[in-house]
Amino acid sequence: MTDGLPLIERRWAMLTIALAIAMSTLDSTITNVALPTIARDLNTTPNDSIWVINAYQLTLSICLLPFSSIGDIVGYRKIYCAGLAIFTAASVACAISSSLPALTLARVIQGIGAAGILSVNSAIIRRIYPEKEIGRGMGLNAFIVALFAALGPTIASGILAIGTWEWLFVLNIPIGVLALYIAMKHIPDYHNGSQFDWPNAVLCAMTISILIISIDSIGHHGKITQAITGFFFAILMGSILIIRELKIDAPCFLLIYLRFRCSHLLLRRQFAHILLKWQHSPVFLFLCNMFCHALKSK
């Protein structure tokens, strides 16, 4: 591992990371505020319009770990820049969408782009900061996520007060273009040449999908038996995924860090970082949102 980038390069690299994280975090929160307006303008029901949010979060949750693994293979900068480009292009598609299916499809593509950004940002931070200052970079990353998650509803309300909901997505375009330009010049590239594990990627996608569909079935359909069956299969596939990850040299599942031999101090530091990252992760936030929505529907 290199001892980070020079100070000026490091600041430019952190600027593009901050812009991209702020953009993707805002996109997860501002849409919640605009959902009633979107449903009214697109002549759809509230139950159907929720997929404007679900499509983004579900795609992001499914793609996050596989994209992280692909980043190890092809390089973090390639995945990061591709994610920024896809996210920005999808924002244009969202802004010009005139129907719910078109907007939902654009949000799926936007979720793919966000997964490309968020899947490798921590790995990039480990490359741009010296080893002794990695904690500072991770802390700044978490601060940006928390700040813009809190600011999202206020920003969305301000934009909707003076414009239409399309401007929520137009806002991403100049930020995404600027972040992409800086990233191509200042983000370091790294890859370890490992092989992509397709079975684990499929297991990860199926585990998250079944878990989310099971939670959703409680709120919208009240099918408790179906939900319990779904939870069982989600836990089963998740367990198989973890067992398989324990047997490979380059696991993509975060908790597999715990199997590495390291000092007790490093183990505690890694585990604390995992918990801090997980509480702000799209998977965790999306599952909490779906669970609360299911309880409210009941």
N, C-alpha and C positions, 0 to 999 in steps of 0.2 A: 504494500500500500504506500503510495506517495504521501509526502508530508504536506498535502494541501496545495492550493494555488497561491501565487503572490497576492498581496493585499488588494491591489487595484482589480486584478482579475477576479478575485473572490467576491468583491463587492458587486461587480457586474453580473456574475453568476447568481448571486443571491437575489439580485434585483429581478432577474427573469423568473426565478423560482417563486419569489414573493408575488409577482404579477399573476403567474399561472395559478398558484394556489388560491389567491384572492378571487380570481375569476371563477374557478371551478367551485369554490365554497359558496360564493354569492349565488351562483346558478342553482345550487341546491336549496337555497332559502328564499330567494326572491320570488320564485315561481309559486311557492305556497301562498304568498300574499295575493298574487295576481290570478289565482285559479278561478275564483268566482267571475271575474271580469272575462277571462278567457272562455269559460263555459258559456257565458251569455253571448259573447261576440261570435262564437262558433256554433251557436244554437245546439248545444249538447247538454246532457244531464250532469249533475254533480258526480254521480257514480262513475260515469264514463270519463269525465274530465280528469279524474284522479290519476289516470294512466299517463297524463302529461308528466306527472312527478314520478310515478312508478316505473315508467319506461326508462327514464334516465338513471334512477337509483338502482334498479334491478340489473341493467346492463353494466353499470359501473361496478357493482358488487361482484358480478360473475366474472368480469374480465380482469379484475385487479390483480389477483395472484398469478394467473397465466401470463399476463403481460410483464409482470415482474420477472418471471422466469425467462421469458423471451429476451428481456433486457440484458440478462446475464449472457445470453448467447450472441446476440447481434450488436450489443452496445447500448448503454444507457442513453446517450445523446440521440441516437436514431429513434428510439421509442419515444423519448420525451418530445423531440421536435415533430415527429409524426402525430403524436397526441395533440400537440398545440395546433397543428395545421388542420387536423380533422375537427377539433373542437371549434375552431374559428369558422371553418366552412359550414359546419352544422348550425352555428349561430345565425349565419345568413339564411340558411334554409328555414330555421325556426321563425325568423322575422318575416319571411314572405309566405308562410304557410297560411292557407285560407280554409282549411278543414281540420278536424280533429285527427283523422288518420295520417294526414301529411305532417302535422305537428308532432304526433307521437313517433312517427318514423324518424323525423329529424332529431327528436330527443334521444332515440336509441343510438343514433350515430354520434350525437353529442356525448352520450355516456361512454361510448368507445374511446372518444378522444380524451375525456376526463380520466379514464382508467390509464391511458398511456402516460398522462402527466403524473398522476398520483402514485402509480406503481413503482416509479423509479426515483422520485424526488428525494427520499431519504438516502438511497444509495448514492445519488449525486452529491448530497451534502457531505457524505463520508469522504468523498473524493476532493471536494473543494476546500474543506477545512483541515488544518493540521490535527493530528490525532488527539492532542491535548485540548483542542477547542471544539471537538465534535459536539459536546454537550451544549455549547453556545448556539451552534447551528440548528440543532434539533429543537432547542428551546424557542428560537426565533420562528422556526417552522410551526410549532404548536401555537405560538402566540398569534401568528397571522391567521391560522385556521379559526381560533377562538374569536378573534377580533371581527373578522368578516362574517362569521356565522351570527354574531350578535348584531352587526350593522345591517345585515341583509334585509330584514323587514322594514327598517327605517329608509334605506335607500330605495327599496321597491315602492314604498308609499310615496316618497318624494317624486319618483319618476311617473307613477300613475296619476299623481295630482296635476301634472302638467302635460302629460302625453298618454299614448296608448300602450298596451302591454307589449307590442312589438319592440318598443324601445328598450325593454329589459334585455333583449337579445342583441339588439344593435350595439348596446354598450360594450359587449364582449369583443366586437370586431377590431377596433383600434388597439385595445389592450392585447388581444391575441396576436395581432401582427407585430406590435412592438416587442412582446415577449419572445416571439419566434425569431425575430431578427437578432436580438441579443443572444438568445440561446445558441444559434448557429455559430456565433463568433466566440462565445466565452464558456460554454458548458464543456467540460472535459469528457472524453469518451473512454469507455472501458468495457471489456467483455472477457469472460473466462473460457469461452469455447465449449461450454457444457451442452448436452443434448436436451431438447425439449421433451418432456414426459407427457405424451398425449393422454394416457389413461388417467393420470392424476388431474390433468386439466378438466377432463370430462367429469370425473368424480366431484371436483370442486364446484363446477357449474351446476350439476344435478343436485348436490347437497343444498346449496344456497337457494336454487329455484324451488325445490320441493318444500323447504322450510318456509319460504315466503308465501307460497301458494297455500300452504296449510294454515298459516296465520290468517291470511286473507279469507279463507273459506269459513272461519269462525265468525268473522264480522259480517260478511255479506250473505252467507247462506246458512249459518248456524249448524253446519254439518260437523258435529263434534267427533263422531266416529271416523269420518274421513280425515279430519285434522290430526287425530291421534295416530292413525295409520301413516299419515305423511310424516309426522314427527319421528315415528319409529324408523322409517326408511331413511330419513335425513340423518338421524343419529348413526344408523348402520353404515351408510355410505361415508359419513364423516369419519367414523372410526377406521374404516378401511383406508381412507385417504391418509390419515395420520400414521397408520401402520406402514403403509407404502412409503411415506415420506421419511420415516425413520431408517429405511433401508437404503436410501440413496445419498450420494455425497453432496449434492447441491439442492437441498429442499427449498421449496418456495413458501411453505407454510410458516408463519412467524414463530409459533411456539416451538418449532423444531430447534431453535437456537438453544433450548434448554438441554439438548442432548450433547452439546459440544463440551469437551473438556476445557475448563477454564478456572481461574481463581474464583474464590467465593465473592470477592468484591466485583469482578467483572460480571459474574452470574447475576448478582443482585442488580447491577447497573443495567444489564441487558433486559432483565425481567421487568424492572420499573419502566424502562423505555417502551417495552411492548405494551404494557398496560396503559401508559399515557397515549400512545399512538392508537391503540384499539378503541379507546373511549371516544376518539374523534374520527374513527374510520367510517367510511360510507356504509360498510356492512352493518356495523353496530348501530349507527344512527338510523339507518333504513329499517332494521328489524324492530328497533324501539318504536319508530313511527308507525309501522304496520301493526304492531301489537297494541299500541294505544288506540289506533283507529278501530281495531277489531273489538276492543272492550267498549269503546264509545258506541259502536253500532249495535252492540248487544243491549 
